Amino acid sequence: MNAHVLLKACEQAGISFFTGVPDSQLAGLCDTLYATYGVDSPRHLVAANEGNAIGLCAGHYLATGKPALCYMQNSGLGNAVNPLASLMDAQVYALPSLLVIGWRGEPGVHDEPQHVKQGQVTLGQLELLDIPYFVLSKDMTEEAFAEAFAETVKQLEAGRTAAIVVRKGALTCPEKPVYRNDNTLSREDAVGRIIALAGEKDAFISTTGKLSRELFELREARGEGHERDFLTVGSMGHASMIALSVALSKPGRRIWCLDGDGAALMHLGAMAVLAQRRPKNMIHVVVNNAAHETVGGMPVCEGALDVTAVAKAVGYGLVLRADSAEALDAAVKEAMAADCLTLIEVMCSVGSRADLGRPTTTPVQNRDALMSFLAE
């Protein structure tokens, strides 16, 4: 179904504010929002995380008396549960909002390991939260959608949050926007340069999405094993805390966190915790392409996140920025020579290889290989 059908139904129901965190399953909706409203529109705001997006919905209802639409991947329900249950619920403030949730890991539909459990429990989570929902499939007619949406609007009018759970391929966008920036260094080239310069005993904790996939394939291309890398295939925004704990437990090892700007922004407070503990053996690399590139390329914070300014403010020992291959090589060497917690912000382009594969090892194999490597 063309996502314009959903937006038109929302407009007719008085839903005119849209927020959330981009998801590949909802690319049709996200692309349509950007194609319709552009960047910096007062009607569409990409949130740092799904809990923040629910807060935006609450504020919109308080100010206008109208519900907002909040889109998210089903993994984002974890971030949203607290405000949904303790703020929006009918037993608290009764602040209605329309959730549009991408159903990754739907039972019977092939998906990546990190989505399997979430897919199994998605509908149960909504039922546990007492959130009524209907499932949107790609074979659902516009007439059937209109009928189901009308029932959803009744729930919103009664002060309840309601949800549309979107199956794979159910929402489309005929006019996908072009997401780009002016940077020339690719993320894959940046990661390749870092691992080429790193020490043999160094360990890497990489963030969710294409960065970890690129790290895996770079090791393959170099004829290396994968025991030095922990691929945080899920849990967006938590790679830096995994890296911090490893760094504190293994002070004799250099630990790299290969992070993304969208992931870092999702739980930005982690940078303050890092700075408070200041592990001398940790280098925090944030690849900044100002985009949620793994799920489609939609902008992160409209490109306004200044990672180096944040790192300086919270107290990292050394803060560096690189916007070219040469600058990155120099920054990596300086960071490795430093005896303090270091951040390197790497300014990268949007995009990846069309033939980029996925890890061929299981998460448990990844876990065991890294643990054996760290135990050496």
NORZI-V292753 format. One record per backbone hydrogen bond with DSSP energy under -1.0 kcal/mol. NH is the residue of the N-H (numbers start at 1). CO is the residue of the C=O. E is the energy in kcal/mol with one decimal. If there is no record, write none. Layout:
BEGIN
<<NH/CO/E> <NH/CO/E>>
END
This chain:
BEGIN
<<3/172/-2.9> <5/2/-2.1> <7/3/-2.3> <8/4/-2.6> <9/5/-2.0> <10/6/-2.3> <11/7/-2.6> <12/8/-2.2> <13/9/-1.2> <14/11/-1.5> <15/10/-3.0> <18/43/-2.7> <19/69/-2.4> <21/71/-1.7> <26/23/-1.0> <27/24/-1.4> <30/26/-2.7> <31/27/-3.1> <32/28/-1.5> <33/29/-2.4> <34/30/-2.0> <35/31/-2.7> <36/32/-2.3> <37/33/-3.0> <38/34/-1.8> <44/41/-1.1> <45/18/-2.2> <47/20/-2.4> <53/49/-1.8> <54/50/-1.9> <55/51/-1.8> <56/52/-2.1> <57/53/-2.0> <58/54/-2.2> <59/55/-2.4> <60/56/-2.3> <61/57/-2.2> <62/58/-2.4> <63/59/-1.9> <64/60/-2.1> <65/61/-2.8> <69/17/-2.6> <70/98/-3.1> <71/19/-2.4> <72/100/-2.1> <74/102/-2.1> <76/73/-1.8> <77/74/-1.5> <78/75/-1.2> <80/76/-1.4> <81/77/-1.7> <84/80/-2.3> <85/81/-2.8> <86/82/-3.0> <87/83/-1.4> <88/83/-2.6> <92/89/-2.1> <93/87/-1.2> <94/89/-2.6> <95/88/-1.6> <98/68/-2.8> <99/162/-3.0> <100/70/-2.5> <101/164/-2.8> <102/72/-2.5> <103/166/-2.8> <104/102/-1.5> <109/106/-2.5> <115/112/-2.1> <116/113/-1.1> <119/115/-2.6> <120/116/-1.8> <121/117/-1.6> <122/118/-1.0> <125/121/-2.6> <126/122/-1.8> <127/123/-2.2> <128/124/-2.6> <129/125/-2.1> <130/127/-1.1> <131/126/-2.9> <134/163/-1.4> <136/165/-3.0> <140/137/-1.6> <145/141/-2.5> <146/142/-2.5> <147/143/-1.9> <148/144/-2.3> <149/145/-3.2> <150/146/-2.0> <151/147/-1.5> <152/148/-1.7> <153/149/-2.4> <154/150/-1.5> <155/151/-1.3> <156/152/-2.0> <157/153/-2.6> <158/154/-1.1> <159/156/-1.8> <160/155/-2.3> <162/97/-1.9> <163/132/-2.4> <164/99/-2.8> <165/134/-2.5> <166/101/-3.5> <167/136/-2.8> <170/167/-2.0> <172/1/-2.2> <190/186/-2.1> <191/187/-2.7> <192/188/-2.3> <193/189/-2.2> <194/190/-2.0> <195/191/-2.4> <196/192/-1.5> <197/193/-1.3> <198/194/-1.5> <202/199/-1.3> <203/254/-2.1> <204/228/-3.1> <205/256/-2.9> <206/230/-2.6> <207/258/-2.5> <213/209/-1.2> <214/210/-2.8> <215/211/-2.3> <216/212/-2.2> <217/213/-2.0> <218/214/-2.4> <219/215/-2.0> <220/216/-1.8> <221/217/-2.6> <222/218/-1.8> <223/220/-1.4> <224/219/-2.8> <229/226/-1.4> <230/204/-3.1> <232/206/-2.4> <233/231/-2.2> <238/235/-1.9> <242/238/-1.7> <243/239/-2.6> <244/240/-2.3> <245/241/-2.0> <246/242/-2.1> <247/243/-2.9> <248/244/-2.5> <249/245/-1.8> <250/246/-1.9> <253/250/-2.1> <255/281/-3.4> <256/203/-2.9> <257/283/-2.6> <258/205/-2.6> <259/285/-3.6> <261/287/-1.7> <264/260/-2.9> <265/261/-2.3> <266/262/-1.5> <267/263/-1.0> <268/265/-1.1> <270/267/-2.0> <271/268/-1.7> <273/269/-1.5> <274/270/-2.5> <275/271/-2.2> <276/272/-1.7> <277/273/-1.9> <278/274/-2.8> <282/279/-1.3> <283/255/-2.4> <284/342/-3.3> <285/257/-3.1> <286/344/-2.5> <287/259/-2.7> <288/346/-3.0> <292/298/-4.0> <293/291/-1.6> <296/293/-1.4> <297/292/-2.6> <300/290/-1.4> <303/300/-3.1> <304/301/-2.2> <310/306/-1.7> <311/307/-2.5> <312/308/-2.4> <313/309/-2.1> <314/310/-2.2> <315/311/-1.3> <316/311/-2.4> <318/341/-1.7> <320/343/-2.9> <322/345/-2.8> <328/324/-2.2> <329/325/-2.4> <330/326/-2.0> <331/327/-2.3> <332/328/-2.8> <333/329/-2.1> <334/330/-2.2> <335/331/-2.6> <336/332/-2.3> <337/333/-1.4> <338/334/-1.1> <342/282/-1.7> <343/318/-2.5> <344/284/-2.5> <345/320/-2.7> <346/286/-2.5> <347/322/-2.9> <348/288/-1.9> <349/185/-2.5> <356/353/-1.3> <366/362/-2.4> <367/363/-2.7> <368/364/-2.6> <369/365/-2.3> <370/366/-2.1> <371/367/-2.5> <372/368/-2.0> <373/369/-2.0> <374/370/-2.8> <375/371/-1.3>>
END
